[in-house]
Amino acid sequence: MASPPTTATPVTPAATQPAASPTAPPRSFLWSRRIFLTLLTGFVLLPVYVMVSSSLKPLADVTGEFRWLPTELTIRPYVDIWSTVPLGRYFVNSLIVAGAATVCSVVIAVFSAYAVSRHSFRGKRVFTVTVLSTQMFPGILFLLPLFLIYVNIGNATGIALFGSRGGLILTYLTFSLPFSIWMLIGYFDSVPRDLDEAAKVDGCGPLGALFRVVVPAAIPGIVAVAVYAFMTAWGEVLFASVMTNDTTRTLAVGLQGYSTLNDVYWNQIMAASLVVSVPVVAGFLLLQRYLVAGLTAGAVK
């Protein structure tokens, strides 16, 4: 005798959906966050779009009625920026000054922070407090004293610090070095001292332990210090406008050359601003994985 056919029980759509987690945020919060992030993204990208679109317009379109969509596209501003002002020379000056200031700041900060982190000496606390307290004062307070010091040194010794790249590099070190030392002290303190002792057992001296153990473990902090020092020197305007001349002028000051008595080349200013931003953006994209790395990078596994 044949068995009666079985019928499959229909599965309702509600039965296939997993139950909502009791800790999941409400839908109103998710939508509010999406709307806020969308508005924030538009707020950030709007100036960038205006810069890009203005750099691709003829000067008459930029100075006329603003249009969201250019009526005519041209790359002529990107060609003219190199001849209207000596942008190439300013670019080289900025690279030399910012690069040298970054290297000197990182090297000095590494040795100073290692000494403070690993050794005890008289006045250690006073030194750390003094280094940190220098960040309390605005940079404009040091403009006139540094100017007078550079001029007097040049008159007494013949060493031209005023109007030279070397003087500007020393000036930027006064800004970036204290913060770099203070920041690296915290990174070096997070590296276990047992690693130093293990390196010394293997035959390393203090410098060997520093470069073979401590520095690899503090790569995120060193990269962050380097980025901070480079950006401080790359975009600084006040001291660069006073401490330089036509030969040693940097990009931040050189952009003023697109504004003349007769006209302001807004399309070239926008194009030059985008070109100036390329090294900073490219460096950030290349080093971002180090910036977000944890403090335990390079530690013993």
C-alpha positions in Angstrom: 0.0 0.0 0.0 1.5 3.3 -1.1 2.1 5.9 1.6 0.3 9.2 1.2 2.4 12.0 -0.4 4.1 14.4 2.0 3.7 18.1 1.6 6.6 20.5 2.4 5.9 23.0 5.0 6.1 26.5 3.5 8.9 28.7 5.0 7.8 32.2 5.8 10.2 35.0 5.0 10.3 35.9 8.7 11.6 32.5 9.6 14.7 32.9 7.3 15.7 36.3 8.8 18.0 36.1 11.9 16.7 37.7 15.0 18.0 41.2 15.7 20.8 41.4 18.2 19.7 43.0 21.5 22.9 45.1 21.4 22.4 46.3 17.8 21.9 50.1 17.4 18.5 51.3 16.4 17.7 52.0 12.8 17.3 55.7 13.5 20.8 55.9 14.8 22.2 54.1 11.6 20.3 56.5 9.3 21.4 59.5 11.3 25.0 58.5 11.1 24.7 57.9 7.3 23.2 61.3 6.8 25.8 63.0 9.0 28.7 61.3 7.2 27.2 62.1 3.8 26.9 65.8 4.7 30.4 65.8 6.2 31.9 64.2 3.1 30.2 66.8 0.9 31.5 69.6 3.2 35.0 68.3 2.8 34.9 67.6 -0.9 33.2 70.8 -2.0 36.3 73.1 -1.7 38.4 70.4 -3.4 35.9 70.4 -6.3 36.0 74.2 -6.6 39.8 74.1 -6.7 39.9 71.5 -9.3 37.2 73.0 -11.5 38.7 76.5 -11.2 42.2 75.2 -12.1 40.8 73.9 -15.4 39.0 77.1 -16.4 40.3 80.1 -18.3 40.9 83.2 -16.2 37.9 85.0 -17.6 35.6 82.2 -16.5 37.1 82.2 -13.0 36.8 85.9 -12.5 33.3 86.0 -14.0 30.0 84.5 -12.7 30.6 81.3 -10.9 29.4 78.1 -12.6 29.4 74.7 -11.1 30.2 73.1 -14.5 33.0 74.7 -16.5 31.9 75.9 -20.0 35.5 75.4 -21.3 38.2 73.0 -20.0 41.9 73.8 -20.4 45.1 72.6 -18.8 46.9 75.9 -19.7 47.0 77.0 -16.0 49.1 73.9 -15.1 51.5 74.9 -17.8 51.7 78.6 -17.0 52.2 78.2 -13.2 55.9 77.3 -13.9 56.6 80.4 -15.9 54.5 83.1 -14.1 56.6 82.6 -11.0 59.7 80.4 -10.5 57.6 77.7 -9.0 60.3 75.0 -9.6 62.8 76.9 -7.5 60.3 77.4 -4.7 59.5 73.7 -4.9 63.1 72.7 -4.6 63.6 75.1 -1.6 60.6 73.6 0.2 61.8 70.1 -0.4 65.2 70.9 0.9 64.0 72.8 3.9 61.2 70.5 4.9 63.3 67.3 4.2 66.3 68.5 6.2 64.1 69.8 9.1 62.4 66.4 9.2 65.6 64.3 9.2 67.3 66.5 11.8 64.1 66.5 14.0 63.8 62.7 13.9 67.4 62.0 14.5 67.8 64.4 17.4 64.4 63.3 18.9 65.3 59.6 18.8 68.5 60.0 20.7 67.0 62.5 23.2 63.9 60.5 23.8 65.9 57.3 24.3 68.1 58.9 26.8 65.2 60.3 28.8 63.3 57.0 28.6 66.1 54.6 29.5 68.4 56.6 31.8 67.9 58.5 35.0 69.8 61.8 35.5 69.6 64.9 37.5 67.1 67.3 36.0 65.2 64.7 34.0 61.8 65.9 35.1 62.7 69.5 34.6 63.9 68.7 31.1 60.7 66.9 30.1 58.5 69.6 31.6 60.5 72.3 29.8 60.3 70.5 26.5 56.5 70.2 26.8 56.0 73.8 28.0 57.5 75.2 24.9 54.3 74.2 23.0 52.3 76.7 25.2 53.8 79.8 23.4 52.6 81.0 20.0 55.3 80.9 17.3 54.9 84.6 16.6 56.6 85.4 19.9 59.9 84.0 18.6 59.8 85.8 15.3 61.6 89.0 16.4 64.1 87.3 18.7 65.1 84.8 16.1 65.4 87.6 13.5 67.7 89.6 15.8 69.8 86.5 16.7 70.3 85.6 13.1 71.3 89.1 12.1 73.7 89.5 15.0 75.3 86.1 14.3 75.7 87.1 10.6 77.4 90.4 11.6 79.7 88.8 14.1 80.7 85.6 12.4 79.8 86.1 8.7 77.5 83.0 8.9 74.5 83.9 6.9 71.5 82.5 8.7 69.0 85.2 7.8 67.8 84.7 4.3 69.3 81.2 4.0 67.9 77.7 4.0 70.0 76.8 7.0 68.5 79.5 9.1 65.0 78.4 8.1 65.8 74.8 8.9 67.0 75.8 12.4 63.8 77.9 12.8 61.5 74.9 12.0 63.5 72.7 14.4 62.5 75.0 17.3 58.9 74.1 16.5 58.9 70.4 15.7 61.7 69.2 17.9 60.1 69.6 21.4 56.9 67.9 20.4 58.9 65.1 18.6 61.0 64.4 21.7 57.9 64.4 24.0 56.0 62.1 21.7 58.9 59.6 21.2 59.4 59.4 25.0 56.0 57.9 25.3 56.7 55.4 22.5 60.0 54.3 23.9 58.5 53.9 27.4 56.0 51.4 25.9 58.8 49.2 24.6 59.7 46.7 27.4 63.1 47.2 28.9 63.6 43.4 28.8 64.2 43.8 25.1 67.2 46.1 25.9 68.6 43.6 28.4 68.2 40.8 25.9 70.0 42.8 23.3 72.9 43.5 25.7 73.2 39.8 26.5 73.6 39.2 22.8 76.5 41.6 22.7 74.8 44.8 21.7 75.8 48.1 23.3 73.4 51.0 24.1 73.4 52.1 20.5 73.0 48.6 19.2 70.0 48.1 21.4 68.5 51.4 20.3 68.8 50.7 16.6 68.1 46.9 16.6 65.4 46.7 19.2 63.8 50.0 20.3 63.7 51.8 16.9 62.0 48.9 15.1 59.4 48.7 17.9 58.7 52.4 17.7 58.4 52.8 14.0 54.8 54.1 14.2 55.9 56.9 16.5 58.9 57.8 14.4 56.8 57.9 11.3 54.2 60.1 13.0 57.0 62.5 14.2 58.4 62.6 10.7 55.0 63.5 9.2 54.4 66.1 11.8 57.8 67.7 11.2 57.5 67.7 7.5 54.0 69.2 7.4 55.1 71.9 9.9 57.9 73.0 7.6 56.1 72.5 4.3 53.1 74.7 5.0 54.6 77.4 7.3 54.1 80.9 6.0 55.0 83.5 8.7 58.6 82.7 9.3 59.2 81.8 5.7 58.0 85.2 4.6 60.4 87.0 7.0 63.5 84.7 7.0 63.8 84.2 3.2 64.6 86.2 0.2 63.9 85.8 -3.5 66.4 83.0 -3.8 65.4 80.9 -0.8 61.7 81.6 -0.9 59.5 78.5 -0.3 56.2 77.4 -1.8 54.0 78.7 0.9 55.3 82.2 0.3 55.9 81.8 -3.4 52.2 81.4 -4.1 51.7 85.1 -3.4 53.5 85.8 -6.7 50.4 84.9 -8.7 48.8 88.1 -7.3 50.1 91.1 -9.1 49.2 94.8 -9.2 47.2 94.4 -12.3 45.5 91.0 -11.9 45.1 87.9 -9.7 45.6 84.6 -11.6 43.0 82.6 -9.6 43.1 79.6 -12.0 46.9 79.4 -11.6 46.7 79.8 -7.9 44.3 76.8 -7.7 46.5 74.8 -10.0 49.6 75.6 -8.0 47.8 74.8 -4.7 46.9 71.3 -6.1 50.5 70.7 -7.2 51.8 71.8 -3.8 49.5 69.4 -2.1 50.7 66.4 -4.0 53.8 65.6 -1.9 51.9 65.8 1.4 49.0 63.7 0.1 51.2 61.1 -1.5 53.4 60.8 1.6 50.3 60.4 3.8 48.9 57.6 1.6 52.2 55.8 1.6 52.8 56.0 5.3 49.2 55.7 6.6 49.7 52.1 7.6 52.5 53.1 9.9 50.4 55.9 11.4 47.6 53.6 12.4 49.8 50.8 13.6 49.7 49.9 17.3 52.3 50.8 19.9 53.3 47.1 20.1 54.7 47.0 16.6 57.9 45.0 16.6 57.4 43.6 20.1 58.2 40.0 21.1 55.6 37.5 19.9 
